[in-house]
């Protein structure tokens, strides 16, 4: 029997004391956020009405490779971190592959995902600044739950704008957030000026993360002691999520392993960016050459069919402009079950790495084969994965089958970023064979591209 356990748990003493800032080692830095009117780079004062000051300093910091994690945040982390590194022995056996498959499991907390890692930090920084109320958006509900948990822990009020499609598909997510004291509003709503405008323009819309971001930002800037917290995309979120990769790397070192391939689902980029960060550091420094794969839904193919341009991060066009791969901020994806991946843009960090060819590959997959992979994984490994995470599982299985064909015993690492226990409607549709796949046409994308600011 192998000496490598099915699940390797690090101790509390192994919890990273610093975040890793991948931008410090990037040869070409991500372009700055710019003002939509002046097109000038934004500094701390311009961003202060939206974000907390410490978050802004981290967002703008391209130089320091390591940033200390405050002790109160580490203390909260100890309730759910370090998360386990797992060897997928049973999946390997089912696939009859010589590949070694590892996954970093982030579902061991009530949010069911990796999102709590950044939520804890952002809420703490708000508390330290004296902020009393926060707003945010959520797609599938994991991020909203994570912020609600953190606000309950640190003692802040919270309003969550939840994408209407996910709000309808996953009503129990709302109840979990409310259990932690959050107010949950389906987006687009009638409670904000932007929400009313979007509802008027798209009366039958199921919403999008871009819509929900617009509403959350509008509410945050209208309050005297209110700020906005973001669950993905921007630099500071990927910084916090580097804890995932730092833990994974330490665990793999402990068993004498290193990944040949690193895979993550990609919506806004926080999960993949966090998992790959320390391994990407090795690649940027010429120490190792892991192969990185981003997996996105075919219904929202940001990296695979988007354009690398400056664009708004929200549908209401109230946020700064970010240079990223984008489908256009007015693109509203179909209401499929990959709720947390339905964002029109991609992290500027991942976008820059992909444009430079350092993030090696991006693929877009329809949801039916994604759920086929999810069910195969669940049967083998006993965990019901979130639809978002199942995108990474799909690619891991594909790579493992390539190893079977070639006879190469590669080491594969992927991020199991969340659990799927609130996604049973989706699993029911897959089982009933009523699941439908939607892929946007070129005409749909061109209409959205045409509205990107020039």
FIBALUM-669525 format. One record per residue: x, y, z of N, C-alpha, C, O in turn. Coordinates in steps of 0.1 Angstrom, whole numbers, plus 5000, padded with zeros to 4 digits. Layout:
XYZXYZXYZXYZ/...
//
This chain:
500849885000500050005000500950125000501950135007/500550224992501350354991501450425005500550415013/502650485006502850565019502150695018501950755029/501650735007500950865006499550845010498850755005/499050915020497650895025496650945015496951025007/495450895017494350945009494151095011493951175002/494251135024494151275027495251315036495551255046/495951415032497151465040496751605046496451695040/496651605060496351715067497551785073498251725081/497851905069498851985076498352025090497152025093/499252065098498952115112498652265112499052325102/498152315123497952465124499352535123499352645118/500352465127501752535126502152555111503052625109/501552475102501852485088501152595081501352625069/500152655088499352765081500352875077501052925085/500252925065501153035060500953155069499853195072/502053225072501953345079501953475070501753585075/502153445057502153555047501453515034501453395031/500853605028500253585015501453605004502353675007/501353524993502253544982501653634971500653604966/502453734968501953834957502653794944503853834942/501953724936502553674923503053794914503953774906/502353904916502754014907504254064909504854114899/504754034920506154074923507154004914508254054911/506753884909507653804901507253804886507953734878/506153874883505753874869506653974861506854084865/507153924849507954014841507154134836507654244835/505954104831505054214827503854224837503154124839/503754334844502754354854501354364848501254414837/500354334856499054364851498854514849499454594857/498054554839497854694838497054754849496254684855/497254884852496554944864495054964861494654964849/494254964871492855014870492855154865493655234870/491955194856491955334852490555384853489555314854/490455524854489255594855488455584842489155614831/487155554841486455544829486355674821486155674809/486455784828486355914821487755974817487856004805/488655984826489956044823490955944817491955984811/490655814819491555704814492955714821493955654817/492955774833494155784841494155674852493155634857/495355614855495455514866494855564879495055684883/494155474886493555514898494455484910495155384910/494455574920495255554932494455534944493255504942/495055534955494355504968493155594970492055544974/493255724968492255814972490955794963489855814967/491255764950490055744941489355614944488055614942/490055514949489355394952488755384966487955294970/489155484975488755474989487255484992486855425001/486455544983484955544986484355404984483255374989/485055314977484555174974485155074983484354994990/486455064984487154964991487755015004487955135006/488154925013488854965025490354995021490854945011/490955075029492255125026493355015025494255015016/493354915034494354815034494154725021495154685015/492954705018492654625005493154704993493754644984/492954834993493454914982495054904981495554894970/495654914993497154904993497654774987498554764980/496954664991497254534985496954524970497754464963/495854584966495454584952496554654944496854614932/497154764949498054844941499554794942500454854936/499754704951501154664954501654554944501254434945/502554604935503054514925504454464929505154394921/505054504940506454494943506754394954507754324953/506054394965506354314977505854164974504754144972/506854074974506453934972505653864983504853774980/505853914995505053855006504453965015505154065018/503253945019502554035028501953965040501353865038/502254015052501853945064500353925065499654015062/499953815071498553785074498353825088499053775097/497453915091497253965105496853845114496153745110/497353845127497053735136495653715138495253595139/494753815139493253785141492753705129491853625130/493253735117492753655105493353515106492653425103/494653495110495153365111494353285121494153165120/493953355132493153285143491853235137491453125140/491253315129489953265122490253155112489453055112/491353165105491753065095491852925102491552825096/492352925114492652805121491352715124491452605127/490152785122488952705124488652625111487852525112/489252655100488952575088490152555079490052485068/491352605083492552585075493652525084493552545097/494652455079494852425065493852325060493352235068/493552335047492552235041493352115036494552135033/492752005034493551885031493951875016493251925007/495051815014495451765000495151624999495551545008/494351584989493851444988494451374975494651444965/494751254976495151164965493851094960493251014968/493551104948492351044942492650904937492550874926/492950814947493250674943492150604936492350534926/490950624941489750554936489450604922489050524913/489550734919489350784906490450734897490150704885/491750734901492750674893492450534889492650494877/491950454898491650314895490550304886490550224876/489450394887488350384878488750424864488150374854/489750514863490150554849491250464844491550474832/491750374852492850284848494050364842494550334832/494450474849495450564845496750544853496650524865/497850564847499150564855499350704861500250724869/498550804858498650934864498450934879497650854884/499051024886498751044900497951174901498451274897/496751164906495851274907495651324921495251244930/495951444924495751514937494751624935494651684925/494051644946493151764946493251834960493351764970/493151964959493152044972491652074975490952134967/491152014986489752024989489452144998489952145010/488652234993488352355000486952365006486452465010/486252245007484852245011484652225026483452205030/485652225034485452195048485052315057485652335067/484152395052483552495060482152525055481752475044/481352595062479952615059479652675045478752645038/480552765041480452825028480652725017480152735005/481252615020481452505011482552535000482552464990/483352635003484352674992485552744998485652765010/486452774989487652854992487352994995488253065000/486153044993485853184994486153245008486453365009/485953165018486153215031487553275034487653355043/488553225027489853275029490053425026490653495034/489453475015489553615012488453695020488753805024/487353635022486253705030486753745044486553855048/487453645051487953675064488853795064488753875073/489753795055490753905054490054045051490354145058/489154045041488554175037487654225049487654345051/486954135055486054185066486854235078486554335084/487954165081488854215092489354355089489354435097/489854375076490354505073489354615074489654725079/488054575071486954675072486754705087486554825091/486754605095486554625110487654715115487354805123/488854685111490054765116489854915112490355005120/489254945101489155075096487955145103487755265102/487055075110485955135116484655125108483655185111/484755055097483555035088482554955096482854855103/481254985094480254915102479354835092478554745097/479354855079478454785070479154755057479954835052/478954635052479554595039478454555029477354515033/478754565016477954515006478754424997480054434996/478154324990478854244981477854174971476654194973/478354114961477554034952477853884954478853854961/477053794949477353654949476653584938475553624934/477353484932476753414921476053294926474853294928/476853184928476253064933475953064947475152984952/476453164955476153174969477353154978477253184990/478353084973479553054982480153184988480453195000/480353284979481053404983480153484993480653525004/478853494990477953564999477953495013477853565023/477953365013477953285026479253315033479253335045/480353315026481653335032481753475039482253485050/481253575032481253715037480253715049480553785059/479153655048478153655059478753595072478653645083/479453485070480153415081481253505087481253515100/481953575079483053665084482453785091483053825101/481353835085480753955092480153915105480253995115/479553795106479053745119480253735129480053765141/481353685125482553665133483153795138483453815150/483253895129483854025132482954135136483354235141/481554105135480554195139480254315130480254425135/479954285117479554395108478254355101477954235100/477554455097476254425089476654405074477654445069/475754325068476054285054474754285045473754235050/474854335033473854325023474454255011475454285006/473754145007474254064995473354074984472154044985/473854104972473054104960473353974953474453954948/472353884952472553754947471953744933470853774930/472753684923472353674909470953604909470853494915/469953664902468653614902468553464898467853384904/469253424888469253284884469653184895469053084897/470753224902471153134913470253144925470053054932/469653264927468753284938467553194936467053134946/467053174924465953084921466352944922465652854927/467552914917468052774916468352714930468252594933/468852804939469452764951468952844963469652914970/467652824966466952904976467552884990467552974999/468152764993468652745006469952815009470352835020/470652854998471852945000471453075007472153125016/470253125003469753245009469553225024469953315032/469053115028468753095042469953075050470053115062/471053015044472253005051472853145054473353175065/472853235044473353365045472553445056473153515064/471253425056470353495066470653435080470553515089/470953305081471353255094472453325100472553345112/473453375092474553445096474353595097475253675100/473053635095472753775097472753865085472453985086/472953815073472953895061471653925055470653845057/471454035048470254065041470554025026471554075020/469653945020469953885007468853944997467653924999/469354004986468454064976468754004962469854004958/467753944955467953894942468254014932467654124933/469253984923469754094914469554054900469853934896/469154144891468854284894467654314901466554244899/467654414910466554444919465954574916466454654908/464854604924464254734923464854834934464254944935/465854794941466354864952467454964949467855044957/467954954937469055044933468655104919467855054912/469255214916468955284903469455194892468855184882/470655134894471255054883470354924881470154884870/469954864892469054754891467754774884467354694875/467154884886465954924879466254944864465454904856/467355004861467655034847467954904840467454884829/468654804846468954674840467654594838467454534827/466754604848465454534847464554594835463854514828/464754724833463954784823464454744809463754724799/465854734808466454704795466354554792466154514781/466454474803466454324801465354274811465654214821/464054284807462954254817462954104821462454074831/463454014812463353874816464753814820464953694820/465653904823467053854826467053774839466353794849/467953674839468253594851469453664859469853604869/469853774854470953844861472353794858472453694850/473353854863474753814861475553874873475053954880/476753824874477653884884477954024882478054104891/477954064869478254204865477054294870477354404875/475854244869474654324874474754334889474554444895/475054224896475054224911476154314916476054374926/477354314909478454404913477954544912478254624922/477354584902476854724900476054764912476154874917/475054674915474154714926474854724940474654814948/475754634942476554634955477454754956477454814967/478054794945478854914945478055044947478455124955/476855044940476055164942475655174957475655284962/475255064963474755074977475955114986475755194995/477155064983478255094992478655244992479055295002/478655304980479055444979477955534984478155654986/476755484986475655574991475555575006474755655011/476255485012476255475027477455555033478555555027/477355615044478355695050479455615056480655655056/479155495061480255415067480155265062480155175069/480055265048479855135041480855115031481255215024/481354995029482354965019481854835011481054755016/482554815000482254694991483354594992484554634993/483054464993484054364992483754274980482554244977/484854224974484754154961485254014963486253994970/484653914956484953774958485953714948486353604950/486253794938487253734928487753844919487653964923/488453814909488853904898490053994902491153974896/489954074912490954174914492154124921492154014927/493254194921494554144926494554104940495154004944/493954184949493954154963493254024967493653954976/492253984959491553864961492453744958492553644966/493153744947494053644943495253634953495753524956/495653754959496653754969496253674981496953584986/495053694986494553614998494453474995494753385003/493953434983493753294980495053224977495053094975/496153294977497453224975497753124987498553034985/497053144998497153045009496852905004497452805009/495852884995495552754989496752694983497152574986/497452764974498652704967499752684977500552584976/499952784986501052764996500952635004501852565007/499652615009499452495016499652365007500252265011/499152374995499252254986500752224983501152114983/501452334981502952304978503652244990504452154988/503352295002503952245013503652095015504452015019/502352065013501851925015502551835005502951725008/502651884992503251794982504751774985505251674982/505451884990506851864993506951765004507951685004/506051755013506151665025506051525020506651435027/505451495009505351355004506251334991506151234985/507051434989508051424978507451434964507951364955/506351514962505651524950505751664944505951764952/505551684931505451814925504551794913504751704905/503651884910502751864899503351894886504051994884/503051804876503351834862502351924856502652004847/501051904861499951984855499152034867498851964877/498752164866497952234876496652284869496752354859/495552244875494252274868493252344878493252304890/492552444873491552504881490352554873490552594861/489152554879488052624872488352774872489052824880/487752844862488052984860486753054857486153044847/486453144866485253234864485853374865485953444855/486153424877486853544879488353524881489153614878/488653404886490053374887490653344901491853314902/489853364911490453354925490853214929491953204935/490053114925490452974928491652934921492652884927/491652944908492852904900494052984903495152934905/493853114905494953204908495653174921496853174923/494753134931495253104944496052974944497152954950/495452864938496052734937497452744930498352674934/497452814919498652804911499752894915500952884910/499552994924500453104927501853054930502753104923/502152974940503552934943504152844932505352854931/503352774925503852694914504252784902505152754895/503352884900503652984889504953054893505753094884/505153084906506453154910507653074905508653124900/507552934907508652854903508852864888510052864883/507752874880507852884866508453014861509253024853/507953124868508453254865509953274868510653354861/510453204878511853214882512653104875513853104877/512053024866512852924859513252804867514152734863/512552774878512952664886512252534882512852434883/511052544878510252434874509352474862509252594859/508752374855507852404844506552334844506252254835/505752354855504452294855503552354844503752464839/502552274839501652314828500352354835499752274842/499852474832498652534838497552534828497652574817/496352484834495152474825493952544833493652514844/493352644826492152704831490952644824490952634812/489852614832488652554826487452644829487252674841/486752684818485652774820484452714813484552624805/483252764817482052714810481952764796482252874793/481452674787481252714773480152824772480152904762/479352834782478252944781478853084785478153184782/480053084790480653214794482153204791482953194801/482553194778483953154775484853274774485353314764/485253324786485953454787487353444781487753524772/488153354785489553334780489553284766490353324758/488653184763488753114750488153194739488553174727/487153284742486553364731486553514733485953584725/487053554745486953694748488153774742488953714735/488153904745489153994740489954054751489354084761/491254074749492054134760492054284758492854334751/491154344766490954484764490654544778490354474788/490654684779490054744790488554744790487954774779/487954704801486454704801486054724816486754714825/484754754817484154764830484054624836483854524830/484154624850483954504857482454474860482154374866/481654564857480154544860479354584848479754654839/478054544849477154574838476654714838476354774828/476554774850476054914851477155014848476755134848/478354974846479455064841479755174852479855284849/479755124865480155224875481455194881481955274889/482055084878483355044883484555104875484255154864/485755094880486955134872487055034860486454934860/487855074850488154984839489354904842490354954848/489254774839490354684841490754614828489954584819/492054604825492554534813492454384816493154334825/491654314808491454174811490854104799490354174790/490753974798489953914788488553934792488153914804/487753974783486354004785485453974774485853974762/484153944777483153924767482354044766481354044758/482654154773481954274773481054274785480354184788/481054394792480254404805478754384803478054364813/478254404791476854384788476454244784475354214781/477454154784477154014781476553954794477153954804/475353894792474653824803474553674799473753644790/475253594805475253444802473953384805473153434813/473753264799472553184802472553144816473653124822/471453114821471253084836471552934838470652854842/472852894834473152754837473652734851473452824859/474152614854474352584868475852614873476152584884/476652664864477952704868477952854873478652934868/477052874883476753014887477953094891478053214887/478953034898480053114902481053144891482053214893/480853084879481753104868481153194857481753214846/479953254860479253334850479553484851478753564854/480853514849481353654849481953684836482653604830/481653804831482053834817483553864816484153854805/484253884827485653924826486553814834486053724840/487853834833488753744840489853834847490153944843/490353774858491353844866492453904857492953844848/492754034860493854094852495254024854495954014844/495453954865496653874867496653754858497653734850/495553684858495453564849495453604835495953534826/494753714832494653754818496053794813496353754801/496853864821498253894816499053774814499753764805/498953674824499753554823499353474811500153404804/498053474808497553394796497953464783498353404773/497853594783498353674771499753654768500253654757/500553634779502053614777502353464775503553434773/501353374776501653234773502253164785502653044784/502253224797502753154809501653064815501952954820/500453114815499253034818498952964805498553024795/499252834804499452764792498252744783498352754771/497152704790495952664782494652704789494552704801/493652734780492352754785491352674777491452674764/490452604783489452534776488052574781487852604793/487052564772485652584776484852464774484952394763/484052424784483352294784481852314786481452404794/480952244779479552254781479152184794479952094798/478052214799477752164813477352024814477551954824/476851964803476551814804477751734806477751644815/478851744798480051664801480751704814481351624821/480551824819481051864832480351784843481051744852/479051774842478351694852478651544851478551474861/478851504839479351364837480651334845480751234852/481551434844482751424852482551434867483151364875/481551524871481251534885480651404891481051374902/479851344884479251214889480251104890480251034899/481151104880482251004880483151024893483550924899/483451154895484251184907483551144920484151094929/482251184921481451164933481451014936481550974947/481250934926481150784928482450724933482450634941/483550784928484850734931485350784944485950714952/485150914947485850984958484951024969485351084979/483650994968482651014979482251164981481351194989/482851264974482451404976481651444964481951424952/480551514967479651574956480251704953480151804961/480851724941481451854938480551964933479451934928/480852084936480152204930480252194915481352154910/479252244908479352254893480652334889481252294879/480952434896482152514892483452424893484252414884/483652354904484752264906484752154896485852104892/483652114892483551994883484152034869484551934862/484352154866485052194854486552154855487052094845/487052174867488452124869488551974869489551914864/487551914874487551764874487551714860488251614857/486751774852486651734838488051734831488451634825/488751844833490051854827491051754833491851704826/490951734846491851644852491651494847492651424844/490351464845490051334839490651324825491251214821/490451424817490951424803492451414803493051334795/493151484812494651474812495051334817496051274813/494351274827494651144832494451034821495250944820/493451054812493150964801494250974791494650874784/494851094789495951114780497151034785497850974777/497351034798498450964804498250814802499250734799/496950764802496650624799497050584785497650484783/496750674776497050654762498550654759499050574751/499250744766500750754763501550674772502750644769/500950624783501750544793502650634802503450584810/502450764802503150854810502450874824501250894825/503250864835502650874848502851014853503651044862/502151114848502251254852501551274865500551204869/501951374872501351414885500351534882500851634878/499151514885498051614882497551674896497251594905/497451804897496951874908495751964903495952044894/494551944910493452034906492852084919492952024930/492052194917491452254929489952204929489152234920/489652144940488252114943487752224952487752214965/487252334946487052454953485752464961485552554968/484852364959483652374966482852244965483052154957/481752234973480852124973479552154966479152274965/478852054962477652074954476352034961475352004954/476252044974475052004981473952094980472752064983/474152214975473052304972472752304957471952394952/473352214950473152214935472352084930472552034919/471552034939470851914936469851924924469551824917/469352044922468452064911469252044898468751984888/470452084898471352064886471651914884471551864873/471951844895472251704894470951624890471051534883/469751674894468551614890468351634875467851534868/468651744870468451764856469451684848469051634837/470651664853471551574846471051434846471051364836/470551384858470051244859468851224850468651114845/467951334850466751314842466951344827465951324819/468151374824468451404810467651524804467351524792/467351614813466751744809467651864808467251974805/468951834811469951944811470151984797470251904788/470352124795470552174782471852254782472252324792/472552254771473752324770473552444761473052434750/474052564765473952684757475352734755476152754764/475652754742476952824738476552944730475852944720/477053064735476753184728477253184713478253134710/476453244705476853254691477853364689477953454697/478553364678479453474674478653604674479253704678/477453604669476653724668476353784682476453904684/476053694691475753744705477053804711476953914717/478153744709479353804714479753934707480154024714/479553934694479954064687479054174692479554294693/477754154695476954254700477454314713477354424716/477954224721478454264734479854334732480054434739/480654284724481954344721481854484716482654574720/480754514709480554644703480254744714480454864711/479854704726479554804736480754824746480654894756/481854754743483054774752483654914749483754954737/483954994759484455134757485755124749486655044751/485855214739487055224731488155314737489155324731/
//
